[in-house]
């Protein structure tokens, strides 16, 4: 007696349709940056990035007002 089931194999109509593109994400894209630096350079870069982000945040807050 044969069983009628759909176990195994590709399902018809499954997957993305032809020409479909994923919508762009609204999130800010980030990049991982890796570089060998000395302890002194590391501290400088860390402090500079922190200052840059604080300025960017302050500018954004000012634009909201």
C-alpha positions in Angstrom: 0.0 0.0 0.0 1.6 3.3 -1.1 1.5 6.2 1.2 0.8 9.7 0.0 3.1 12.0 1.8 5.4 14.8 0.8 8.5 13.8 2.8 11.7 14.5 1.1 12.5 16.4 -2.0 11.9 20.0 -3.1 8.5 21.5 -2.6 7.0 23.0 -5.7 6.8 26.8 -5.5 9.2 27.0 -2.6 11.8 29.7 -2.3 12.0 33.2 -3.6 10.3 34.1 -6.8 12.4 35.2 -9.9 13.6 38.7 -9.8 13.0 39.2 -6.0 15.4 41.5 -4.2 15.6 41.7 -0.4 14.6 45.2 0.8 17.5 47.4 2.0 17.8 47.4 5.8 17.2 50.7 7.5 20.0 50.1 10.0 23.3 51.9 9.8 25.8 49.6 8.3 28.9 48.9 10.3 32.4 47.7 9.4 34.7 45.7 11.6 38.1 47.4 11.5 41.2 45.4 12.5 44.8 46.7 12.6 47.9 46.1 14.7 48.7 49.1 16.8 50.8 50.0 19.8 49.2 50.6 23.2 49.7 54.4 22.7 48.1 54.3 19.2 45.2 52.2 20.6 44.5 54.8 23.3 44.6 57.6 20.8 42.2 55.8 18.4 39.9 54.8 21.3 39.7 58.4 22.6 39.3 59.9 19.1 36.4 57.5 18.2 34.7 58.3 21.5 35.0 62.0 20.8 33.7 61.6 17.3 30.6 59.7 18.5 29.9 62.2 21.2 30.0 65.0 18.7 27.8 63.1 16.3 25.3 62.4 19.1 25.3 66.1 20.1 24.7 67.2 16.5 21.8 64.8 16.2 20.3 66.1 19.5 20.7 69.7 18.3 18.9 68.9 15.0 16.0 67.5 16.9 15.4 70.8 18.7 
